[in-house]
Amino acid sequence: MSTIAKQNYRGRYHFSPQRNWMNDPNGLVYFDGEYHLFFQHHPYGTTWGPMHWGHAVSKDLVRWEELDIALAPDENGMIFSGSVVVDWHNTAGFFGEGPGLVAIFTHNREAEGNSPKQAQSLAYSRDKGRTWTKYEGNPVLVHDASADFRDPKVFWHEATRRWVMVVACGQTIGLYHSPDLKAWTLGSEFGSGTGFHGGVWECPDLFPLAVDGDAARTKWVMLVSVGDDPAYPEGSRTQYFTGDFDGVTFTPDEDSHVVRWLDGGRDNYAGVTWSDVPAEDGRRLFIGWMSNWKYANLTPTEDFRGAMTVPRELGLERRNGIEILVQRPARELRRVRIPVLALANVGKREVEAALRALRLESYELIAEVPSSISFAFQMRTGGGQETVVGVDAVRGEVYVDRTKSGRHEFHEQFRGVHRAKLLAVGERLDLHVCVDRSSVEVFANGGQAVITDLIYPDSASAGISLAAEENDFRLISLAIYELAPPVAE
Ligand code: FRU
């Protein structure tokens, strides 16, 4: 029998709760100089349990300060996922002098012997999210037929001057609208016969993005997470659709009927975007829960369980004749970079020599390579462990191989190789990899091919090396930065 030494798997630049369980990001909103990150939280255990909303704030998306629990279960049930908006015009009447924050979330009531009853409810805060009052008229929206009715994401639709809610109803998305966040009308339903249906639909989001940054060509993006089903080794994952939205109906683009995944890895689920990011910033910022319902309750962390992806900037780019969702690490991460290595136009031997001396757990690696050549970086190496991040030029794919990445015995399907197709690649390919104590996130080809995977190597497995078969292989550039943000003040 072997003993397993306790390892520190808490990411240095990824948000995780101080203690106990976390799943979905909730209530992402920017208000008065702060990014809020609420999250599905079980404050008394390291596995899923009675759901509360935990809360953290950040001024820069990198250093997070965890605050008191925002919402706790009550007579209407547990507090499941949902969103927060700034009610700028006091439409709900909760604020004498607006604006203030309103949370729209799912109450999940489990009566013994019956299936759970889910309904949408409100809470509001007059003190920048520090304390919350639940609305006495809860719940504000119930569904007669569907047992699965949850995860409302609300936004202000300026063209129709009313609120819009997207909410998961079994295997479709309901699109409701409201003048005041309290009275909701069903406008349409999306998803029947479209996209992937191998699991329950959860955590939708709907938002506009300018195609190639051109505001005259704006499209709407619908995110839909799909729950784990034992029939699929991929577990829970997120699909997306592009299309048009008129305030009532989301009409997907023709080619959007083909299933499109947000991420080629296993560990980016229930992700949604920030509300109320100021127009002068203009970014659509996303964060996902870095786990998978297939093994989320079993991962080998000790006093906490669950982490978020890095915050990401989303974009829509037209490639190969279709609009593709691209993701890039939020630029704020650059502020905490400590330069380690910068090479340009280097051959295999020089790269090998430069990497040999490095010992790093938490870092970014950014490389530009000729797109015609297959190669790989072995990361977090040591004692027989390695996480391989590579480009397969023949198959036109980027991949992460975590078969030897470290601990995996907690679930038989954890080990594996995960791939994402590279589309419309030019002569050069860029590869941006974010590595931390228990994760790797790959953004390739301008953020078009993304792979997010958990890994559980020993802390001592901190080596990096290059694997390239061709001896005349050259990198156009290679930069490595340690990422070590100081803790929030
Ligand atoms: C998604 C999800 C949501 C639900 C929450 C419960 O991961 O299943 O649909 O609101 O988690 O914690």
Residues whose N, C-alpha, C, O or C-beta is under 5 A from the ligand:
A	BS01	FRU	D24 Q40 M51 F80 S81 R150 D151 E202 C203 A270
